Amino acid sequence: MQPHQQRVVDEKNELAERLQKLQVFVGSKKFNEVAEPERSLLLEQMHHMTAYYVTLTKRTDLWAPAAQPAG
């Protein structure tokens, strides 16, 4: 794996951890104690983080051995 690819993998892993923590918080009772508009902004942040994670996953999938041409 090239260094730039490893950086993307590392970033994806860090993002996954942060996204999981945010999802747990949004699903908790404490989330309902957060005032608007911050609650809406947290949901917006989660949406964008999810989209970013999907994009990083598509990139790393391109580098998987199965995606490499035979030869």
N, C-alpha and C positions, 0 to 999 in steps of 0.2 A: 504494500500500500504506500502510495506517495505521501509525503509530509502534508501537503494541502488536503488530501483526502482524510488523513487521520485527524486533522483539525476539524473537519466537517463532522466526522463521527463523534469526536469529543463534544463538539457543540450540540449535536443532536442528543447525546446522552445527558448532558447538563440541562438542556431544555426539557427533556422528558421528565427529569426529576422535579424541576420547578413547576412544570405543568401539572404533574400528578399532585403536588402539594396544593396548588391553587384549586384544583378540582375537588380535593378533599375539603378545603376551606369553604368553597362555594356550596358544597353539599351539607355543611354543618349548620347547627343552630346559630352559631356565632355570626355567620354571614348575614342573617336576618337582623342582627343588631347594628350592622353598618348602615350609616345614613346614605340616602341618595344625595348627590349623583354618584358617589364613590362606588356604590353597589353596581350601578349600571356600567361604570368604567371598568370594574373588575371583570364583569361578564364580557365586555368588549375585549379586554386584554386576553382573556382565556380564549376567545374566538380567534384572535390574531395569532396567539401562541400555537394553537392547534393547527392553523393553516401553515404556519412556518414549519412546524414539525412534519407535516405531510410533505411539504416541499423538500425538506432535508432528507426524508425517507426515500422519496423518488430519486434524489441524487445518489444516495448511497446504494440504492437498488441497482443503479446503472453499473456500479463497480463490482457487483457480486459476480463470482465466477460463472454462474449460469448465464449471465448477461453478456459474457465475453464471447466473441466469435471463435469457433474452433479453428485450429490451424497451427 
